[in-house]
Amino acid sequence: MRKIIRHITSFILLVFLSGQTLAQESETTDFFTQIKNYNLSEILSADSFFAGESENANDRIKRAEILGFIGSDYQRFFIHFVSIIQNPIRPYEYLVYGKTKVKETICSFQGTIIIRQARTFDITDSPEFKQGFATCDVILYEDNKQSSTGFIKGVLKSYFIIDPKGQFRYDALMIGADGFSNNQFMGSWTSYKTNASKKCNWGDYRIPESEELDSGAGDFYVDDKYLKNGWENYMLANSYDANEMESHKAKQKENEIWWK
């Protein structure tokens, strides 16, 4: 019964947020020319960010690792950007390096993130802040000398704010709201060897188009039927029902720096 209620709540929330987002994003102003003067890597690879409107250093929140899946079975997909550098010659382009992980296979990648659109909202969550988003093309090439590798291609949408001091920041004004997310990527992974493609999506705190996988209302919650696809440890680390020792071990594993 709890599972059914969670599904219904999640669906209602999704419909509400979709309508709210469409209404808000229809009232925007072009920001493409201006965004080249800011550094989007501060949003894409932030280690931490201010909670809501706060500028108190004690209120900084450690940014959670990216959540992702690959394939129709929602296999857990890890990705970590080790380096994101704005191209000084082409300021809309960012040169990226990082690593991906599926099961126990870790691959390094290089690629680019290119801003194609940037807009600010005419109506914001706080009148003191300018809020906006950047839509980017992403292409990442895994090292073809490694096994089971390919390339990732898709579109990334990142939300930012500009505070009263003119600082460019990760948009966490609604960090406490149900369904909070940022840096939402939708795309595909294509094998070098077979040319076969799989859906590959990721994001901060939620994953776009993950309705079957994510049955949570307020927070990301993995549906039971997909736990075996790499999500058991994540749910154990974030479960209120797990015993303290199991939860501690699971959290330690979640916090492993696997990309070093």
Sequence and secondary structure as in RCSB ss.txt:
>XXXX:A:sequence
MRKIIRHITSFILLVFLSGQTLAQESETTDFFTQIKNYNLSEILSADSFFAGESENANDRIKRAEILGFIGSDYQ
RFFIHFVSIIQNPIRPYEYLVYGKTKVKETICSFQGTIIIRQARTFDITDSPEFKQGFATCDVILYEDNKQSSTG
FIKGVLKSYFIIDPKGQFRYDALMIGADGFSNNQFMGSWTSYKTNASKKCNWGDYRIPESEELDSGAGDFYVDDK
YLKNGWENYMLANSYDANEMESHKAKQKENEIWWK
>XXXX:A:secstr
 HHHHHHHHHHHHHHHHHHHHHHHHTSEEE HHHHTTS THHHHS SEEE TT   GGGEEE    EEEETTTTE
E EEEEEEEEE SSSTTEEEEEEEEEETTEEEEEEEEEEEEEEEEESS SSTTSEEEEEEEEEEEEE TTSSS E
EEEEEEEEEEEE TT  EEE  TTTTSTT  EEEEEEEEEETTT  EEEEEEEESS TT TTTB  SSS  B GG
GTTTTTHHHHHHT SSS HHHHHHHHHHHT  TT 
